[in-house]
Amino acid sequence: MASVVFEALSKQFGPVRAVDRLSFEAQGGRVTGFLGPNGAGKTTALRSLLGLVRPTAGRALVGGRLYAQIDQPWRTVGAVLDAASANPGRTGRDHLRVIATAARVPASRVDETLDRVGLSDAAGRRVGGYSTGMRQRLSLAAALLGDPEVLVLDEPANGLDPEGIAWLRNLLRGFARDGRTVLVSSHVLSEVSQTVDEVVILSHGTLRFAGSLDALGDGSVTIRSASVERLAALLVERGCEVRTLSRDMLEARGCTAEEVGRLAAERQIALSGLSDAAASLEAEFLRLTGAEASSPRPAGAASRRITMG
Amino acid sequence: MRTLIRTEVLKLRTVRWPWVLFMAQIGLVILGVSGYAIARGDQPIDAQVALGHVGLTSLFALVLGLMAVAAEFRDHTITDTFLVTPRRERVIGAKLVVYTLLGLAFAIVTAAVALAVTAAWLSARGASLDMGSAAVWNTIVGAVLWDTGFAAIGVSVGALVPNLTLAIVAGLSWIALVEGLVAQVIGSGLARWLPMAAGQALEGLSIPGRELLSPWAGGLVLAAYAVVLGALATVATLRRDVT
C-alpha cells in the first residue's frame, strides 16, 4: 500500500523558510490530518510532495518514489490543491474529460465520478456558474478519476456546507477503510477532528506534533461547580481519575462530559461549567501552533513516528 | 505525446475563445483588404499589397499562442495539467505543436478569405486576380508562415511570462509600438532582424523607405526566434515553482 513519507523536506522562498526539515509519514488505511494555521507551510509541503514545487533540501515520496518518477501518477495519487482551478467557460463534464484524456483514464469514469460527487445534474453547465461548494466537488471528482491509492487534499472543506462536510467525511473514511492513504490539510482542527485518525501539526514551517488524534488531546473533561469535593468523590467511585484544579474546578479523565453531566443531574449537583475533550484538543492545537510554540521544541511524550531532521 | 496532443485539442474544442479570435481575425482581414481597395479610389489595386493584409493577423496568431500556457496559469488549471503530466517539457511540446498548427490552419482560411475579397474588389474595378503570379503566391504563403511563426512564438512567450494580462500587453505593445522604437535606436540595418520585420520580409513586398531581409532570410530568422524562445520557455517551465 502506498504511503506518503516526508524526509527532512525544506523549502526556502527567498528569505522565507516556508518548510523547515519536515519529516512524517501518512500510512495506508489511515486518514492523516495535516494541520496548522494559514501560512504554516502546509500548501508548500503538499506542492513539494506532488512535484509542483522543487524542495530546497530533503524529499517527499509516495510509495517509495518521487512523484515525478511515477508512471501515470494520476492513477496512483489524486489531489485537490486548488478548488478554483477550472476554465470558467468549460462545462464540468468537459473539465473532467480533459483531465481523463491526459491521464489516460477511460472516458466512462467521467460520468461515474460526477455521479459519485453528486454533480451529474450540473455536469453540462459551465463551471463559471458553479458555487464554491460545487467547484470543490468538481475538484474532488477530478482527483477521484484515476481511482487512486493516495488522496492528497488541501483545505477541501473550504466552501462546503455542513452537509458537504459530512459527505466528505464519509468519502474519506471509506477511502481509508479500503486501506488507501488520505492526507488532508486544514487550518481548523474541529473541521477534521471527526475525520482523521492521525494528526500532523505544522507551525512556522516546523513540525510540532505527529501522532494519533487521541495522543494529541489528553481526553480530559473540565468541570466547574460549587460542590467539587462531593462530585470528585462520586467520579472516583465511578473509576474516573480526578484532579482538583481550584476551589471550584475539577479535571477528570476516563469519563466523558456526557457522563459527568448525567451524574451531576442524578445527584442534583449544580454545574457552572463543563468542557469536554474536543475543547481540550482545540486548546492543545492552539498551544502547539500559537506564539508560545514559536521556538522549536520536541513534541509531547505521547507522540509517535517523529523524526526531527 | 499523442495523448498530450489529443488533450490540447480537446481543451481547445471545449472552450469558445479560439473561435472568437478566429472570427476577429477574418473580420480584420476583410476590413484591411476592403479599406485598402476603397482608399485606392480610381488608382489600380495592387493584389500583392491587398493580400499583404493577411500578415496583420499575426497579431491574433500571437494572442492565440499566448493563451496556450498563460491562460492555464490564469485559471489555475496548470496545477492539474502538471500533476497529471509531471514531464512539463512534454506539455510545452504538445502545446507548441497544437497551437502552431492551429495558427497555420487559421492563417490558411484567412488567406483564402483575403484572396476572395481581393478578387471581388478587382473584378468590381474591371480587373482580375492573376493567380499565376509568383509574387502573389509569395505574399500569400509568406503571410501564412508569418502567422504560423507568431503562434509558436506566442506559446513560448506565454510560458516565459505566465501572467496572461502582462503577456498580452507586452506582446501587443511590441507589435504596435516597441519594435518601431527599438528600430529607431538600433538603426534600419539591425532592425531587419527583429521579429515583426522578419515577418514582413516573408511577404516579399517592397515597401518604400523600408529595409527588409529577403523572404527566405526572413523566414529563417522567424524560425530561429521560435526555436530559441521555445528552448527558453521549456527551461523556464521546468524550473518554475507552481505555487
Interface residues (C-beta under 8 A of the other chain):
Chain A: F13 T43 T44 R47 L50 G51 L52 V53 R54 Y67 A68 I70 P73 W74 V77 A79 L81 D82 A84 S85 A86 N87 P88 G89 R90 T91 D94 R97 V98 I99 T101 A102 A103 R104 A142
Chain B: T3 L4 R6 T7 L10 K11 T14 V15 R16 W17 A71 D75 H76 T77 T79 D80 T81 F82 L83 V84 T85 P86 R87 R239 D241 V242 T243
